[in-house]
Amino acid sequence: MMTDSRIQNRAFDEMRKSALQRLAGKDPGMIAENTGITYDREKNVFSLKSLGKEIEVHYPGYEITPELNEWHHLLLLHYLDMADGAELEGELMTFGDLPGGMARGGGFDRQSERILGQRLGNGDPAQVRKACEMLGGEIKPSNADLCAVFSIFPYYPVTFKLWFADEDIPGSGRLFLDKSAAHFLSVEDAVTAGTLLMESLTKE
C-alpha cells in the first residue's frame, strides 16, 4: 500500500510535469513582462526574490535554484504560466473573496486567523517583526499593531496584519491578497501561498 508521502510526491510530480508542459515553448520575454520577474537573455535565467530567498529559474528547462520546498517550487511554475501582467489594484481582499474561493479560501481565512492569532498574537512584538523582515516582509503603517507586506512573487503581494493580545482581547492575525490576485494564481495556489507564508512566519 502506498504511503501518504509517496502519494504526495506522485501528486507533486504530476502537477510539476503538467506545469512544465504548459510552459514549454513560451517566450521568456513575454513571461518576464507578465510576471515582473527579471530575465537575463545572455544567461537564459529568470531572477526573483520570494519570501526572503534569492531564486533563479533556468530557461528553457525551468530548473530552479536553490532547491525550494516542493509546493513553493510548484507555485513558482504556476505563476510563470498563469500571470497575465494585470496591474495591482492596491485594494485588499480576503482569500474567501477570490472568484470561486468562498469554500476553500474562506476555510483558509478562518484557519489562518486562528493560528496566527494564537501563535503570533501572544508573541514578542520585536521577535514577530524580525521574523517578518527575515522573510522579506516590508513593514507598513496600518490600523493593525503590525502590518507586513510579503512579495510571494513580484506581482503577488500578501499582506499580514496582526493585533497583539492584551488583558482583555486575544491576539488576532489575518492575511490579505491584492484584488488582482486571480490574474496570477488559482484559488488553490493562493491557499498554498498563504499556507507557506503562515508556516514560515510561525516557524521563524
Secondary structure, 3 states (H helix, E strand, C coil): CCCHHHHHHHHHHHHHHHHHHHHCCCCHHHHHHHHCCEEECCCCEEEEEECCEEEEEECCCCEEECCCCHHHHHHHHHHHHHCCCCCCCCCEECHHHCCCCCCHHHHHHHHHHHHHHHHCCCCCHHHHHHHHHHCCCEECCCCCCEEEEEEEECCEEEEEEEECCCCCCCCEEEEEEECCHHHCCCHHHHHHHHHHHHHHHHHC
